[in-house]
Amino acid sequence: MVHELRKQPLRSVYLGAQKVYTEIVRVPSWVLSNLPKSRRPRPSWSLRKCVQVPKLRLYSEFGPIAEKAGPVHRWPTHRAIVEGPGVKGVWLNPNPSIIHGAVKEWAAAASVEQTRIPGYWIDKPGSDTPAGEEPASDERVILYLHGGGYISASAHPDNLWATVPRTVLSACPSSSARRALAVEYRLCDIAPQYTNPFPAALLDAIAGYNYLINEVGFSPERIILLGDSAGGNLALALARYLVENATALSKDLNFGADGTPPDYDMILLSPWSDLGTSHETPGSASIDCTYEYLADLRTGVFAHARRAYSASLGFSATDTNAYLSPASGSVDAGFKGFPRTFIELGDAERFVDMCRTLHDRMVRDMGESRVGYHEAPDAIHDHLLFPFEEKQTKEAMQNLDRWLADRIVGITGTEDQSAQPS
């Protein structure tokens, strides 16, 4: 039974006992078992990493502790702006005129309505731009959608996930961005019942996109979509929505008069691109990557998260709906009209097979020149979040920066052979 110990005082007793047992018994055991390099999950892994990864697996929102006691962390939610020193929170307001097509129909069928949600401005380190300031003439902006499996994490700048936009802003000067807007989209609850199913998070992402264009004044071409893990899935859904409804959106979102989708950049970090079952085959990373901190996708909290997000359409839709699973082997999702896209991940993570499928399909439909790709050697899922992956993150960001510079080369016509992504 999921979250069976979520009520107090049992929850606190259980969490306290687990913490003591981990520090006294588990950690020393992990140290001893990984002292010989031959017994480590990957030969390149440091002893520190060999201890930190199982600890993450144990305490993550998808691990066995969260499965019994509920969320290990208390996150800010979409219901309020959480103030604090240096926090630049804004409200992202609904705009019914920009909701069209199948998404509008799915929202009505699921009784999911647009609602006001928070957004948080995150500055490039060393920069301090007032919230909502109109853009400079040469400025681009990042629209950030955080990971967390659609059930956890937050856009708040004091949250761990703010590491992602800050890292991209600081390590990639070619982005021409000095700030990011992080969207506090609605999360699904999985106990005692499923709430905020698809397309709630997508409606919220659309609200953030609308805010940047119609309230701040950015042109669509100067918005960079950035998403990690489930946020990568959400970024793909937003990009698909903009392509499929470009004509209907042309007036309200300043698209071209002919209904052509805007040409912009999208960055996907370890994107959860198949919420379904098509990559759960014998020998696949989804099943066999047991040393990674992500839990088994088929059981426990992960299974509930998948069902909660797809609840309005039924779990079978995760195999057939391109908005939910663009890399599913059961649906040939097209990518014509999608933005230039850079996919980055670790080759030691559960999502590696689905990300390779996503890359191949995007190259097929968009051309190799519009799809960048990097697998960080021996890196785990969403590795930008973790200090022990500093080397892999540095290399990944160097590749991303060169890829972003290619757009500038293409615009100016200046040839720079050093700016080619590997």
GIVENJO-V519118 format. One record per pair of residues at least 24 apart in sequence whose C-alpha atoms are under 8 Angstrom apart, sorted by the first residue. I is the first residue (numbers start at 1). GAP is how many residues later the second one is. D is the distance in Angstrom with one decimal. If there is no record, write none. Layout:
BEGIN
i->I gap->GAP d->D
i->I gap->GAP d->D
END
This chain:
BEGIN
i->1 gap->67 d->7.6
i->2 gap->65 d->5.5
i->2 gap->66 d->5.9
i->2 gap->68 d->7.7
i->2 gap->189 d->7.3
i->2 gap->298 d->7.1
i->2 gap->299 d->7.1
i->3 gap->63 d->7.1
i->3 gap->64 d->5.5
i->3 gap->65 d->4.4
i->3 gap->66 d->4.9
i->3 gap->67 d->4.7
i->3 gap->188 d->7.0
i->4 gap->64 d->5.4
i->4 gap->65 d->6.4
i->4 gap->66 d->7.9
i->5 gap->63 d->5.6
i->5 gap->64 d->4.6
i->5 gap->65 d->7.3
i->6 gap->62 d->7.1
i->6 gap->63 d->4.5
i->6 gap->64 d->5.3
i->7 gap->62 d->7.9
i->11 gap->58 d->5.7
i->14 gap->55 d->7.6
i->15 gap->50 d->7.6
i->15 gap->54 d->7.6
i->18 gap->47 d->8.0
i->27 gap->24 d->6.7
i->41 gap->250 d->6.5
i->42 gap->336 d->6.8
i->44 gap->334 d->7.2
i->45 gap->333 d->7.5
i->48 gap->340 d->7.6
i->49 gap->339 d->6.4
i->53 gap->238 d->7.9
i->53 gap->239 d->6.8
i->53 gap->240 d->5.6
i->54 gap->237 d->7.5
i->54 gap->238 d->7.7
i->54 gap->239 d->6.2
i->55 gap->238 d->8.0
i->56 gap->237 d->5.7
i->57 gap->235 d->7.3
i->57 gap->236 d->4.0
i->57 gap->237 d->6.1
i->57 gap->238 d->6.7
i->58 gap->235 d->7.8
i->60 gap->233 d->7.7
i->60 gap->234 d->7.9
i->61 gap->91 d->7.0
i->61 gap->240 d->7.7
i->62 gap->232 d->7.0
i->62 gap->233 d->5.9
i->62 gap->238 d->7.3
i->62 gap->239 d->5.2
i->62 gap->240 d->5.8
i->63 gap->231 d->7.6
i->63 gap->232 d->6.0
i->63 gap->238 d->7.4
i->64 gap->236 d->7.8
i->66 gap->235 d->7.7
i->67 gap->233 d->6.2
i->67 gap->234 d->5.6
i->71 gap->81 d->7.7
i->75 gap->77 d->7.3
i->75 gap->78 d->6.1
i->75 gap->79 d->6.1
i->76 gap->78 d->6.1
i->76 gap->80 d->7.0
i->77 gap->77 d->7.0
i->77 gap->107 d->6.8
i->77 gap->109 d->7.3
i->77 gap->110 d->7.9
i->78 gap->39 d->5.2
i->78 gap->40 d->5.9
i->78 gap->106 d->5.5
i->78 gap->107 d->6.1
i->78 gap->108 d->5.7
i->79 gap->38 d->6.7
i->79 gap->39 d->7.6
i->80 gap->37 d->7.6
i->80 gap->38 d->6.7
i->81 gap->37 d->5.7
i->81 gap->38 d->8.0
i->82 gap->74 d->7.7
i->87 gap->33 d->7.3
i->87 gap->34 d->7.6
i->87 gap->70 d->6.8
i->88 gap->32 d->5.6
i->88 gap->33 d->5.3
i->88 gap->34 d->7.5
i->88 gap->42 d->7.9
i->88 gap->43 d->5.8
i->89 gap->29 d->6.5
i->89 gap->30 d->5.7
i->89 gap->31 d->4.5
i->89 gap->32 d->6.4
i->89 gap->42 d->7.6
i->90 gap->28 d->5.7
i->90 gap->29 d->5.3
i->90 gap->30 d->6.3
i->90 gap->31 d->7.9
i->90 gap->41 d->7.5
i->91 gap->25 d->6.5
i->91 gap->26 d->5.7
i->91 gap->27 d->4.7
i->91 gap->28 d->6.0
i->92 gap->24 d->5.6
i->92 gap->25 d->5.3
i->92 gap->26 d->5.8
i->92 gap->27 d->6.3
i->92 gap->115 d->6.0
i->92 gap->116 d->6.1
i->92 gap->119 d->6.3
i->93 gap->24 d->6.8
i->93 gap->114 d->6.4
i->93 gap->118 d->7.6
i->94 gap->113 d->6.0
i->95 gap->112 d->7.1
i->95 gap->115 d->7.8
i->97 gap->155 d->7.5
i->98 gap->150 d->7.9
i->98 gap->151 d->6.2
i->98 gap->154 d->6.8
i->98 gap->155 d->8.0
i->99 gap->104 d->7.9
i->100 gap->145 d->6.9
i->100 gap->148 d->7.4
i->101 gap->144 d->7.1
i->103 gap->96 d->6.9
i->103 gap->138 d->7.9
i->106 gap->93 d->6.9
i->106 gap->206 d->7.8
i->106 gap->207 d->7.9
i->107 gap->91 d->7.6
i->107 gap->92 d->6.0
i->107 gap->93 d->7.4
i->109 gap->203 d->7.5
i->110 gap->87 d->7.6
i->110 gap->202 d->5.2
i->112 gap->84 d->7.2
i->112 gap->85 d->7.7
i->112 gap->87 d->7.2
i->112 gap->88 d->6.1
i->113 gap->87 d->7.3
i->114 gap->86 d->7.5
i->114 gap->89 d->6.3
i->114 gap->90 d->7.3
i->115 gap->89 d->7.7
i->117 gap->66 d->7.9
i->117 gap->67 d->6.5
i->117 gap->68 d->6.8
i->117 gap->69 d->8.0
i->117 gap->87 d->7.2
i->118 gap->65 d->6.6
i->118 gap->66 d->5.4
i->118 gap->67 d->7.8
i->119 gap->36 d->7.3
i->119 gap->62 d->6.4
i->119 gap->63 d->5.6
i->119 gap->64 d->4.6
i->119 gap->65 d->5.6
i->119 gap->89 d->7.3
i->120 gap->35 d->6.7
i->120 gap->36 d->6.2
i->120 gap->37 d->6.8
i->120 gap->61 d->5.6
i->120 gap->62 d->5.2
i->120 gap->63 d->6.7
i->120 gap->64 d->7.6
i->121 gap->36 d->7.8
i->121 gap->58 d->6.8
i->121 gap->59 d->5.7
i->121 gap->60 d->4.7
i->121 gap->61 d->6.3
i->122 gap->35 d->6.3
i->122 gap->40 d->7.6
i->122 gap->43 d->7.5
i->122 gap->44 d->7.2
i->122 gap->57 d->5.6
i->122 gap->58 d->5.1
i->122 gap->59 d->6.3
i->122 gap->60 d->7.2
i->123 gap->43 d->7.2
i->123 gap->46 d->8.0
i->123 gap->55 d->6.1
i->123 gap->56 d->4.4
i->123 gap->57 d->6.4
i->124 gap->42 d->5.9
i->124 gap->45 d->5.3
i->124 gap->46 d->5.9
i->124 gap->53 d->7.9
i->124 gap->54 d->5.0
i->124 gap->55 d->5.5
i->124 gap->56 d->8.0
i->125 gap->41 d->7.0
i->125 gap->44 d->7.8
i->125 gap->45 d->6.4
i->127 gap->51 d->6.9
i->129 gap->50 d->7.5
i->132 gap->83 d->7.8
i->132 gap->84 d->5.5
i->133 gap->83 d->6.5
i->134 gap->82 d->5.2
i->134 gap->83 d->5.9
i->134 gap->84 d->7.6
i->135 gap->81 d->7.2
i->135 gap->82 d->6.6
i->135 gap->83 d->6.3
i->138 gap->38 d->7.3
i->139 gap->37 d->5.7
i->139 gap->38 d->5.9
i->139 gap->39 d->7.7
i->139 gap->83 d->7.3
i->140 gap->35 d->7.0
i->140 gap->36 d->5.5
i->140 gap->37 d->4.7
i->140 gap->38 d->7.6
i->140 gap->78 d->7.8
i->140 gap->82 d->4.7
i->140 gap->83 d->5.9
i->140 gap->84 d->7.2
i->141 gap->35 d->7.8
i->141 gap->36 d->5.0
i->141 gap->37 d->7.0
i->141 gap->38 d->5.9
i->141 gap->39 d->5.8
i->141 gap->40 d->7.7
i->141 gap->77 d->7.9
i->141 gap->81 d->6.4
i->141 gap->82 d->5.1
i->141 gap->83 d->6.0
i->142 gap->35 d->6.8
i->142 gap->37 d->6.6
i->142 gap->38 d->4.4
i->142 gap->39 d->6.2
i->142 gap->81 d->5.9
i->142 gap->82 d->4.7
i->142 gap->83 d->5.9
i->142 gap->84 d->6.5
i->143 gap->37 d->5.8
i->143 gap->38 d->5.0
i->143 gap->39 d->6.1
i->143 gap->40 d->7.6
i->143 gap->65 d->7.4
i->143 gap->66 d->7.2
i->143 gap->80 d->6.7
i->143 gap->81 d->6.0
i->143 gap->82 d->5.0
i->143 gap->83 d->6.0
i->144 gap->36 d->6.5
i->144 gap->37 d->5.9
i->144 gap->38 d->4.6
i->144 gap->39 d->6.4
i->144 gap->81 d->6.3
i->144 gap->82 d->4.8
i->144 gap->83 d->5.8
i->144 gap->87 d->7.9
i->145 gap->37 d->6.1
i->145 gap->38 d->5.9
i->145 gap->60 d->7.5
i->145 gap->80 d->8.0
i->145 gap->81 d->6.3
i->145 gap->82 d->4.8
i->145 gap->83 d->7.0
i->145 gap->86 d->4.7
i->145 gap->87 d->7.2
i->145 gap->89 d->7.1
i->145 gap->90 d->6.9
i->146 gap->36 d->7.5
i->146 gap->37 d->7.8
i->146 gap->81 d->5.9
i->146 gap->82 d->5.8
i->146 gap->83 d->7.5
i->146 gap->84 d->7.1
i->146 gap->85 d->4.7
i->146 gap->86 d->7.9
i->147 gap->80 d->7.1
i->147 gap->81 d->5.1
i->147 gap->82 d->4.8
i->147 gap->83 d->4.6
i->147 gap->84 d->4.5
i->147 gap->85 d->7.3
i->148 gap->81 d->7.0
i->148 gap->82 d->6.0
i->148 gap->83 d->7.6
i->149 gap->80 d->7.1
i->149 gap->81 d->5.0
i->149 gap->153 d->7.7
i->149 gap->156 d->6.7
i->150 gap->37 d->5.3
i->150 gap->38 d->6.0
i->150 gap->80 d->6.2
i->150 gap->155 d->6.9
i->150 gap->159 d->7.0
i->151 gap->36 d->5.0
i->151 gap->37 d->4.9
i->151 gap->38 d->6.3
i->151 gap->39 d->7.7
i->151 gap->154 d->6.4
i->152 gap->35 d->6.7
i->154 gap->30 d->6.2
i->155 gap->27 d->5.2
i->155 gap->28 d->5.8
i->155 gap->29 d->5.0
i->156 gap->26 d->7.5
i->156 gap->28 d->7.4
i->160 gap->225 d->7.0
i->161 gap->224 d->6.8
i->163 gap->221 d->7.2
i->163 gap->222 d->6.1
i->164 gap->64 d->8.0
i->164 gap->220 d->6.2
i->164 gap->221 d->6.7
i->165 gap->61 d->7.7
i->167 gap->217 d->7.6
i->168 gap->229 d->7.0
i->171 gap->223 d->8.0
i->171 gap->226 d->6.1
i->171 gap->227 d->7.4
i->171 gap->230 d->7.3
i->172 gap->225 d->6.6
i->172 gap->226 d->7.4
i->172 gap->228 d->7.1
i->172 gap->229 d->4.7
i->172 gap->232 d->7.9
i->173 gap->228 d->6.9
i->174 gap->227 d->5.7
i->174 gap->228 d->7.5
i->174 gap->230 d->5.6
i->174 gap->231 d->5.1
i->174 gap->234 d->7.9
i->175 gap->226 d->7.2
i->175 gap->229 d->5.9
i->175 gap->230 d->7.4
i->181 gap->27 d->7.7
i->183 gap->25 d->6.2
i->188 gap->117 d->7.4
i->188 gap->120 d->6.3
i->188 gap->121 d->6.4
i->189 gap->119 d->7.3
i->190 gap->114 d->6.3
i->190 gap->115 d->6.6
i->190 gap->118 d->6.2
i->194 gap->114 d->5.1
i->194 gap->117 d->7.4
i->195 gap->113 d->6.9
i->196 gap->112 d->7.9
i->196 gap->113 d->7.3
i->197 gap->111 d->6.0
i->197 gap->112 d->4.5
i->197 gap->113 d->6.1
i->197 gap->114 d->5.9
i->197 gap->115 d->6.1
i->198 gap->111 d->5.4
i->198 gap->112 d->5.9
i->198 gap->113 d->7.4
i->198 gap->114 d->6.7
i->201 gap->33 d->7.5
i->202 gap->32 d->6.5
i->202 gap->35 d->7.0
i->202 gap->36 d->6.5
i->205 gap->29 d->7.7
i->205 gap->33 d->6.9
i->206 gap->32 d->6.9
i->210 gap->43 d->6.9
i->213 gap->40 d->6.6
i->213 gap->41 d->7.8
i->214 gap->39 d->7.1
i->219 gap->35 d->7.2
i->220 gap->33 d->7.5
i->220 gap->34 d->7.2
i->220 gap->35 d->7.1
i->220 gap->42 d->6.0
i->220 gap->43 d->7.8
i->220 gap->44 d->7.2
i->221 gap->41 d->5.6
i->221 gap->42 d->5.4
i->221 gap->43 d->4.7
i->222 gap->42 d->6.4
i->223 gap->41 d->6.4
i->223 gap->42 d->7.3
i->224 gap->40 d->6.4
i->224 gap->41 d->5.0
i->224 gap->42 d->5.6
i->224 gap->43 d->7.4
i->225 gap->40 d->6.4
i->225 gap->41 d->4.5
i->225 gap->42 d->6.1
i->226 gap->40 d->5.9
i->226 gap->41 d->4.8
i->226 gap->42 d->6.1
i->226 gap->43 d->7.9
i->227 gap->40 d->6.5
i->227 gap->41 d->5.3
i->227 gap->42 d->6.2
i->227 gap->44 d->7.3
i->228 gap->40 d->5.9
i->228 gap->41 d->4.4
i->228 gap->42 d->5.8
i->228 gap->43 d->5.6
i->228 gap->154 d->6.7
i->229 gap->39 d->7.9
i->229 gap->40 d->6.3
i->229 gap->41 d->5.1
i->229 gap->42 d->4.2
i->229 gap->43 d->5.0
i->229 gap->153 d->6.7
i->230 gap->41 d->6.3
i->230 gap->42 d->5.3
i->231 gap->40 d->7.1
i->231 gap->41 d->7.9
i->232 gap->35 d->8.0
i->232 gap->36 d->5.2
i->232 gap->37 d->6.4
i->232 gap->38 d->7.2
i->232 gap->39 d->4.3
i->232 gap->40 d->6.3
i->232 gap->41 d->7.4
i->233 gap->38 d->5.7
i->233 gap->39 d->5.4
i->233 gap->40 d->5.4
i->233 gap->91 d->7.3
i->233 gap->92 d->7.8
i->235 gap->31 d->7.8
i->235 gap->33 d->7.7
i->236 gap->87 d->7.5
i->236 gap->90 d->7.8
i->237 gap->86 d->5.0
i->237 gap->87 d->7.3
i->239 gap->99 d->6.4
i->239 gap->100 d->7.4
i->240 gap->83 d->7.2
i->240 gap->95 d->7.8
i->240 gap->98 d->7.1
i->243 gap->94 d->6.1
i->243 gap->95 d->6.7
i->261 gap->76 d->6.5
i->261 gap->77 d->7.8
i->262 gap->77 d->7.6
i->263 gap->75 d->8.0
i->263 gap->76 d->5.6
i->263 gap->77 d->7.4
i->264 gap->75 d->5.3
i->264 gap->76 d->6.4
i->265 gap->74 d->5.4
i->265 gap->75 d->4.8
i->265 gap->76 d->5.9
i->265 gap->77 d->8.0
i->266 gap->73 d->6.3
i->266 gap->74 d->6.1
i->266 gap->75 d->4.7
i->266 gap->76 d->6.4
i->267 gap->74 d->5.8
i->267 gap->75 d->4.9
i->267 gap->76 d->6.2
i->267 gap->77 d->7.9
i->268 gap->73 d->7.4
i->268 gap->74 d->6.1
i->268 gap->75 d->4.8
i->268 gap->76 d->6.2
i->269 gap->74 d->6.0
i->269 gap->75 d->4.8
i->269 gap->76 d->5.7
i->269 gap->113 d->6.5
i->270 gap->73 d->7.4
i->270 gap->74 d->6.0
i->270 gap->75 d->4.5
i->270 gap->76 d->7.3
i->270 gap->81 d->6.8
i->270 gap->82 d->7.8
i->270 gap->85 d->7.3
i->270 gap->111 d->6.2
i->270 gap->112 d->5.6
i->271 gap->72 d->7.8
i->271 gap->74 d->7.9
i->271 gap->80 d->7.5
i->271 gap->84 d->6.8
i->272 gap->79 d->6.5
i->272 gap->82 d->7.7
i->272 gap->83 d->7.8
i->273 gap->51 d->7.7
i->273 gap->52 d->5.4
i->273 gap->53 d->5.8
i->273 gap->54 d->5.4
i->273 gap->55 d->7.6
i->273 gap->78 d->8.0
i->273 gap->81 d->6.3
i->273 gap->82 d->6.6
i->273 gap->85 d->7.0
i->274 gap->44 d->7.4
i->274 gap->45 d->7.8
i->274 gap->50 d->7.1
i->274 gap->51 d->4.2
i->274 gap->52 d->6.3
i->274 gap->53 d->5.2
i->274 gap->54 d->5.2
i->274 gap->80 d->6.3
i->275 gap->31 d->6.5
i->275 gap->43 d->5.4
i->275 gap->44 d->7.4
i->275 gap->49 d->6.3
i->275 gap->50 d->5.4
i->275 gap->53 d->7.8
i->276 gap->39 d->7.9
i->276 gap->40 d->7.6
i->276 gap->41 d->7.8
i->276 gap->42 d->4.4
i->276 gap->43 d->4.7
i->276 gap->49 d->6.5
i->276 gap->52 d->6.7
i->277 gap->41 d->7.7
i->277 gap->42 d->6.5
i->277 gap->51 d->7.8
i->278 gap->41 d->6.9
i->278 gap->50 d->5.8
i->278 gap->51 d->5.3
i->278 gap->52 d->6.6
i->279 gap->49 d->7.4
i->279 gap->50 d->7.3
i->279 gap->74 d->7.0
i->279 gap->75 d->6.5
i->284 gap->69 d->7.0
i->285 gap->64 d->7.0
i->285 gap->65 d->4.8
i->285 gap->66 d->6.8
i->285 gap->67 d->6.6
i->285 gap->68 d->6.4
i->286 gap->64 d->4.6
i->286 gap->65 d->6.3
i->286 gap->66 d->8.0
i->286 gap->67 d->7.5
i->287 gap->63 d->7.4
i->288 gap->62 d->8.0
i->289 gap->59 d->7.4
i->289 gap->60 d->6.6
i->289 gap->61 d->5.6
i->292 gap->56 d->7.1
i->292 gap->57 d->6.0
i->292 gap->58 d->7.1
i->292 gap->88 d->6.4
i->292 gap->89 d->7.6
i->293 gap->87 d->7.7
i->293 gap->88 d->7.7
i->294 gap->55 d->7.9
i->294 gap->56 d->7.1
i->294 gap->87 d->7.5
i->326 gap->32 d->7.2
i->327 gap->27 d->6.0
i->327 gap->28 d->7.5
i->327 gap->30 d->5.9
i->327 gap->31 d->5.0
i->327 gap->34 d->7.8
i->328 gap->26 d->7.7
i->334 gap->27 d->7.6
i->334 gap->28 d->7.8
i->334 gap->31 d->6.8
i->335 gap->26 d->7.5
i->335 gap->27 d->5.8
i->335 gap->30 d->5.6
i->335 gap->31 d->6.7
i->336 gap->29 d->5.5
i->336 gap->30 d->5.9
i->337 gap->29 d->7.6
i->338 gap->28 d->7.4
i->339 gap->31 d->7.8
i->340 gap->30 d->4.8
i->340 gap->31 d->6.0
i->341 gap->29 d->6.4
i->341 gap->30 d->5.0
i->341 gap->31 d->6.2
i->342 gap->29 d->5.7
i->342 gap->30 d->4.3
i->342 gap->31 d->5.6
i->342 gap->58 d->7.2
i->342 gap->61 d->7.7
i->343 gap->28 d->7.6
i->343 gap->29 d->6.1
i->343 gap->30 d->4.8
i->343 gap->31 d->6.4
i->344 gap->29 d->5.9
i->344 gap->30 d->4.9
i->344 gap->31 d->5.9
i->344 gap->32 d->7.6
i->344 gap->52 d->7.2
i->345 gap->29 d->6.6
i->345 gap->30 d->5.1
i->345 gap->31 d->6.1
i->345 gap->34 d->7.6
i->345 gap->35 d->7.9
i->345 gap->36 d->6.8
i->345 gap->37 d->6.9
i->345 gap->38 d->7.7
i->346 gap->29 d->5.1
i->346 gap->30 d->4.5
i->346 gap->31 d->6.2
i->346 gap->32 d->6.3
i->346 gap->33 d->4.3
i->346 gap->34 d->5.2
i->346 gap->35 d->6.0
i->346 gap->36 d->7.5
i->346 gap->37 d->7.1
i->347 gap->28 d->5.6
i->347 gap->29 d->6.0
i->347 gap->30 d->5.7
i->347 gap->31 d->5.6
i->347 gap->32 d->6.0
i->347 gap->33 d->7.1
i->348 gap->29 d->7.4
i->348 gap->30 d->5.0
i->348 gap->31 d->5.4
i->348 gap->32 d->5.2
i->348 gap->33 d->7.4
i->349 gap->30 d->7.2
i->349 gap->31 d->5.0
i->349 gap->32 d->5.1
i->350 gap->31 d->7.4
i->351 gap->30 d->7.6
i->372 gap->28 d->8.0
i->372 gap->31 d->6.8
i->372 gap->49 d->7.1
i->373 gap->49 d->7.8
i->374 gap->25 d->7.4
i->374 gap->48 d->7.3
END
